[in-house]
Amino acid sequence: MILMKEIFTENFFHALKDYCLFTAKGYPESSLRSLVGDRHRLNAYQRSVLYRGIMPPSLAKSRRGRTVSSIKGKTVIIDGFNVLFTLANCILGRPAYIARDGFLRDTGEHFSLPFGGSRTGAFKKSADLLFRHLAEKNSASAVIILDETADIAGAAESCLQEVLRQTGTPRAAAAVILAPSADKALAAIRDGIIATGDSGIIDRSRVPVYDAAL
């Protein structure tokens, strides 16, 4: 397991300075990742933090402007795998950080999926934390959308239904839905609040966005 101190090194902060400078000037992020990463000899985890955590100031400001801190009395539509995997990765002790746009992100792409075998416990714990958080924040209801094309979609839905029963969450208060494309389903939302940390969904959203993992 990589440690935070192996990511946030002195060398990384030199790279971060360069990356922020170039992104602010409008250089393509795709080429910058290799250019800055190679120059400062960054490892895969450090490159991930730069690519997913740093964006032009104007874009970061735009995303922050889309967010809300209160979900009281609102229906929350949740990007299931995105939010739950972020929470599960944190539970498993995998590095996470708050990106420039204010959203919690992780380096989970460099680890095994936080579901299956012993890791399913972390997934269930993340679901339990999510449902309790929604209740504490007094949301009116929640809809968790899972991408049905994922191999684990059926098993993940069963886990969520089990956690809902264990927490005593009323059926009217939460639902789990399998969709052909979670991204398209979330992009089509016109009412309520979306919970996600996915930058593409945030940028396309026509409703306020809430970071349920933060």
Helices and strands as residue ranges (DSSP letters): H 4-7, H 10-24, H 29-39, H 44-53, H 57-66, E 75-79, H 80-91, E 96-98, E 104-106, G 108-110, G 117-119, H 120-136, E 141-147, H 153-167, E 174-179, H 182-187, E 193-195, H 199-204, E 209-210
